[in-house]
Amino acid sequence: MKKARSFFIAIDLDDEKVVSRIRSFQKELSNKDFAEIQLAKDLHITLNFLGKLRWGEVNRIKDKLRRER
């Protein structure tokens, strides 16, 4: 049996103008030693952190979300 992993529901950010402004803000914060910034390839907004789940639970949630579209 596979171990539980952490999951979340998120919206991808793909608007170049928004992503550019966020990246600029990240650089500004890292230059001021305010926070350790880890630049990711893709950005997203987390809507809900689901916690640790097993794959069976994840698949049930995915099915429910698809039906709600």
C-alpha positions, 0 to 999 in steps of 0.5 A: 500500500502506498503512503499518504501524500499531501494534496491541495486544490489550486488554480494555475496562474498563466496570465503573463502580466500577473506572473511577471508582477509576482516574480518582480515582487519575489525578487524584491523580497529576496533582495531585502533578505525578508524571506527565502524565495524559492522560484517555481517554474509554474505559479498557482493559487492554493484554494484548499489544502486537503492534507495527507490523503491516499490515492483512493481518496484523491481519485474520489475528490477528482471525480466529484470536482469533475462532476461539478464543472 
